[in-house]
Amino acid sequence: MKQKFKNVVYDTDAAEEIGSRYLGSNRKTDDDRSTDTLFVMPTGEYFLYCQGGPDSVWASFLKTDGGVELIVPLTPRQADKWSDGIAYGIGLYCDYHHLY
């Protein structure tokens, strides 16, 4: 996925994947499952690539009935918190709405 914010193009194909975190239940459907994957661009910018089903935390946060796929730019400090397991998904990134 590729998305531009403030003259920076965030591209999952051009970036290095650092790690990912899975959220969801043990239900038989994928509707409530989501994945956050942390990437770093060759130029040093960090971002999360987020995917989720129609009942996932991301879909609920975005108030949509469908599946979700989005990129959330992060500061280096936010990326550190995410990778340290201190912050979990939406709790850290709820100010991302100003990007859209």
VEXDO-689250 format. One record per residue: residue number from 1; residue in three letters; x, z, y of N, C-alpha, C in turn. Coordinates in steps of 0.05 Angstrom, whole numbers. Example, Ala and Ser with C-alpha at 12.3 -4.5 7.8 and 13.67 -1.06 7.14 Angstrom:
2
(site 1,'Ala',(264,156,-114),(246,156,-90),(264,156,-66))
(site 2,'Ser',(257,142,-45),(273,143,-21),(258,157,1))
This chain:
100
(site 1,'Met',(17,0,-24),(0,0,0),(18,0,25))
(site 2,'Lys',(8,-13,45),(23,-15,70),(5,-8,93))
(site 3,'Gln',(15,8,112),(-2,15,135),(17,21,159))
(site 4,'Lys',(8,14,183),(24,17,207),(13,39,224))
(site 5,'Phe',(31,58,233),(24,79,252),(46,80,273))
(site 6,'Lys',(38,80,298),(57,83,320),(83,66,316))
(site 7,'Asn',(79,41,311),(101,21,308),(118,26,284))
(site 8,'Val',(110,42,265),(125,46,240),(107,35,217))
(site 9,'Val',(118,18,201),(104,8,178),(111,25,153))
(site 10,'Tyr',(92,39,143),(95,55,119),(87,39,95))
(site 11,'Asp',(106,35,76),(101,16,54),(110,29,28))
(site 12,'Thr',(92,33,9),(99,45,-16),(118,28,-32))
(site 13,'Asp',(118,2,-28),(136,-16,-43),(165,-14,-32))
(site 14,'Ala',(168,-8,-7),(194,-7,6),(206,21,7))
(site 15,'Ala',(191,41,-1),(199,69,2),(207,80,-25))
(site 16,'Glu',(222,102,-24),(230,116,-49),(210,139,-55))
(site 17,'Glu',(200,139,-79),(182,160,-87),(197,186,-93))
(site 18,'Ile',(189,208,-81),(202,233,-84),(188,250,-106))
(site 19,'Gly',(162,250,-106),(147,265,-125),(117,262,-121))
(site 20,'Ser',(101,271,-140),(72,269,-137),(59,295,-147))
(site 21,'Arg',(35,299,-138),(19,322,-145),(-9,313,-153))
(site 22,'Tyr',(-18,322,-175),(-45,315,-185),(-64,338,-181))
(site 23,'Leu',(-88,332,-171),(-109,351,-168),(-134,341,-182))
(site 24,'Gly',(-147,358,-196),(-172,350,-209),(-180,370,-231))
(site 25,'Ser',(-201,363,-244),(-211,381,-265),(-207,368,-292))
(site 26,'Asn',(-218,381,-312),(-217,370,-339),(-242,355,-347))
(site 27,'Arg',(-257,347,-327),(-282,332,-333),(-275,305,-346))
(site 28,'Lys',(-294,293,-358),(-290,268,-372),(-288,244,-353))
(site 29,'Thr',(-295,247,-328),(-293,225,-309),(-270,230,-290))
(site 30,'Asp',(-262,209,-275),(-241,212,-255),(-251,216,-227))
(site 31,'Asp',(-277,220,-225),(-290,222,-199),(-279,243,-180))
(site 32,'Asp',(-270,266,-191),(-260,287,-174),(-230,289,-174))
(site 33,'Arg',(-217,271,-186),(-187,272,-188),(-174,258,-164))
(site 34,'Ser',(-151,269,-156),(-136,257,-134),(-106,261,-140))
(site 35,'Thr',(-90,243,-127),(-61,245,-130),(-49,241,-102))
(site 36,'Asp',(-30,259,-95),(-15,256,-70),(14,250,-79))
(site 37,'Thr',(25,228,-69),(53,221,-75),(69,220,-50))
(site 38,'Leu',(91,235,-50),(109,237,-27),(130,214,-29))
(site 39,'Phe',(133,200,-6),(153,178,-4),(170,183,20))
(site 40,'Val',(194,171,19),(211,169,43),(220,140,47))
(site 41,'Met',(218,131,71),(226,104,78),(256,103,81))
(site 42,'Pro',(268,79,78),(298,77,81),(307,86,109))
(site 43,'Thr',(288,85,129),(295,93,156),(290,123,160))
(site 44,'Gly',(281,138,139),(279,167,141),(251,178,146))
(site 45,'Glu',(231,161,150),(204,171,154),(192,179,128))
(site 46,'Tyr',(178,202,128),(164,212,104),(134,206,106))
(site 47,'Phe',(121,202,83),(92,199,83),(81,205,56))
(site 48,'Leu',(55,212,56),(41,216,31),(23,191,26))
(site 49,'Tyr',(23,182,2),(4,162,-7),(-17,177,-24))
(site 50,'Cys',(-41,177,-15),(-63,193,-27),(-84,175,-39))
(site 51,'Gln',(-92,182,-63),(-113,167,-77),(-132,188,-88))
(site 52,'Gly',(-158,180,-89),(-177,198,-101),(-203,184,-108))
(site 53,'Gly',(-217,196,-127),(-243,186,-134),(-265,194,-114))
(site 54,'Pro',(-289,185,-119),(-311,190,-100),(-318,220,-96))
(site 55,'Asp',(-311,237,-115),(-316,265,-112),(-291,282,-108))
(site 56,'Ser',(-269,268,-101),(-243,282,-97),(-243,297,-71))
(site 57,'Val',(-222,314,-68),(-219,329,-43),(-216,310,-19))
(site 58,'Trp',(-201,288,-23),(-197,269,-1),(-223,255,7))
(site 59,'Ala',(-239,246,-12),(-265,234,-6),(-283,253,8))
(site 60,'Ser',(-283,278,-1),(-300,298,12),(-291,303,41))
(site 61,'Phe',(-264,305,45),(-253,309,71),(-260,286,90))
(site 62,'Leu',(-258,261,80),(-264,238,96),(-294,231,98))
(site 63,'Lys',(-310,247,83),(-339,243,83),(-347,215,75))
(site 64,'Thr',(-336,206,52),(-342,180,41),(-353,183,13))
(site 65,'Asp',(-369,164,5),(-380,165,-22),(-363,149,-42))
(site 66,'Gly',(-344,134,-32),(-328,118,-50),(-300,130,-55))
(site 67,'Gly',(-285,116,-70),(-257,124,-75),(-241,122,-49))
(site 68,'Val',(-218,135,-49),(-202,137,-25),(-173,128,-31))
(site 69,'Glu',(-161,114,-13),(-133,107,-14),(-123,107,15))
(site 70,'Leu',(-104,124,21),(-94,126,49),(-65,135,50))
(site 71,'Ile',(-53,130,72),(-26,139,78),(-27,159,101))
(site 72,'Val',(-12,181,97),(-11,202,117),(18,207,125))
(site 73,'Pro',(27,198,149),(54,203,157),(60,233,160))
(site 74,'Leu',(84,242,153),(92,270,154),(118,273,170))
(site 75,'Thr',(120,296,182),(146,304,193),(164,313,170))
(site 76,'Pro',(190,314,175),(208,325,154),(201,353,145))
(site 77,'Arg',(192,370,164),(184,397,157),(159,397,139))
(site 78,'Gln',(139,380,145),(115,378,128),(123,368,100))
(site 79,'Ala',(141,349,99),(150,339,73),(164,361,57))
(site 80,'Asp',(180,377,70),(193,400,57),(173,420,46))
(site 81,'Lys',(153,426,63),(132,445,54),(117,433,30))
(site 82,'Trp',(111,408,32),(96,395,9),(113,397,-16))
(site 83,'Ser',(138,389,-14),(155,389,-38),(162,417,-48))
(site 84,'Asp',(161,437,-31),(165,464,-40),(140,477,-52))
(site 85,'Gly',(118,463,-50),(93,472,-62),(78,492,-44))
(site 86,'Ile',(87,495,-19),(74,514,-1),(48,503,8))
(site 87,'Ala',(48,477,15),(24,465,26),(12,447,4))
(site 88,'Tyr',(-14,446,3),(-28,431,-17),(-47,411,-4))
(site 89,'Gly',(-41,386,-6),(-59,365,3),(-70,369,31))
(site 90,'Ile',(-96,370,33),(-110,370,58),(-103,394,76))
(site 91,'Gly',(-98,417,64),(-92,441,80),(-71,436,101))
(site 92,'Leu',(-51,421,94),(-29,416,113),(-34,392,132))
(site 93,'Tyr',(-50,373,123),(-52,348,137),(-78,343,151))
(site 94,'Cys',(-93,364,157),(-120,360,168),(-119,350,197))
(site 95,'Asp',(-96,347,209),(-95,335,236),(-90,305,235))
(site 96,'Tyr',(-91,293,211),(-84,265,209),(-105,247,222))
(site 97,'His',(-129,257,227),(-150,240,238),(-142,225,264))
(site 98,'His',(-124,237,279),(-116,223,304),(-101,197,298))
(site 99,'Leu',(-93,192,274),(-78,168,267),(-97,144,263))
(site 100,'Tyr',(-123,150,256),(-141,129,249),(-160,122,272))
